[in-house]
Amino acid sequence: MLPFVWAVMVLAVVGGFVMIVAYWLDVQDRPDLTPRARMGWSAAVLVFPVSIPIYALVGGPGWPPLLKIGAFVPALALVLFLLFVFGVL
């Protein structure tokens, strides 16, 4: 079971990095955002497990459903990492 969970965590970490980049690039590319809003959403990358799903669901980027589901991948990676750190898995 451990190798399977480890593989899922590694894939989630890589996917999480991809989602962080996709989020940041999408924020920078939206002309409808004011400079202040763009700076706020960009700074929110520091709390990425919360900010990316909020942006995907409420921020209005118009992401397709698969990308909205992918917005939760960084949070999954962080949870799996913490489970490993604290010896739960």
C-alpha positions in Angstrom: 0.0 0.0 0.0 2.8 2.4 0.8 4.4 2.4 -2.7 0.9 3.2 -4.2 0.3 6.1 -1.8 3.8 7.3 -2.3 3.3 7.3 -6.1 0.0 9.2 -5.7 1.7 11.8 -3.6 4.6 12.3 -6.1 2.1 12.7 -8.9 0.0 15.1 -6.8 3.1 17.1 -6.1 4.1 17.4 -9.7 0.5 18.2 -10.7 0.3 20.7 -7.8 3.3 22.6 -9.2 1.6 22.6 -12.6 -1.6 23.9 -11.1 0.2 26.7 -9.2 1.9 27.8 -12.5 -1.4 27.6 -14.4 -3.1 29.6 -11.7 -0.5 32.3 -11.6 -0.3 32.6 -15.4 -4.1 32.7 -15.7 -4.2 35.6 -13.1 -1.5 37.5 -15.1 -3.3 37.0 -18.4 -6.8 38.2 -17.4 -7.4 41.7 -18.8 -10.6 42.1 -16.8 -8.8 42.2 -13.5 -7.6 45.5 -12.1 -3.9 45.8 -11.2 -4.9 45.7 -7.5 -6.9 42.5 -8.0 -4.1 40.9 -10.0 -1.6 41.7 -7.3 -4.0 40.3 -4.7 -4.6 37.0 -6.5 -0.9 36.8 -7.2 0.0 37.2 -3.6 -2.6 34.6 -2.7 -0.4 32.0 -4.2 1.3 31.9 -0.8 -1.8 30.2 0.6 -2.2 28.0 -2.6 -4.1 25.1 -1.0 -7.0 27.5 -0.3 -6.6 30.2 -3.0 -6.4 28.1 -6.1 -9.7 26.3 -5.4 -11.4 29.6 -4.4 -10.1 31.2 -7.6 -11.3 28.2 -9.7 -14.8 28.1 -8.2 -15.5 31.7 -7.3 -12.9 33.8 -9.1 -14.6 33.6 -12.4 -11.7 32.4 -14.6 -14.0 30.2 -16.8 -11.9 27.1 -16.3 -13.2 23.8 -17.7 -14.5 21.2 -15.2 -11.3 19.1 -15.4 -9.2 22.1 -14.5 -11.5 23.0 -11.6 -11.1 19.5 -10.2 -7.3 19.9 -10.7 -7.4 23.0 -8.6 -7.6 20.7 -5.6 -4.5 18.7 -6.5 -2.0 21.0 -4.6 -4.1 20.7 -1.4 -4.1 16.9 -1.9 -0.4 16.9 -2.3 0.1 18.9 0.9 -2.2 16.7 2.9 -0.4 13.5 1.7 2.9 15.1 2.5 1.8 16.0 6.0 0.4 12.5 6.5 3.9 11.1 5.6 5.7 13.6 7.9 3.6 12.7 10.9 3.8 9.0 10.3 0.2 8.4 9.5 1.0 6.7 6.2 
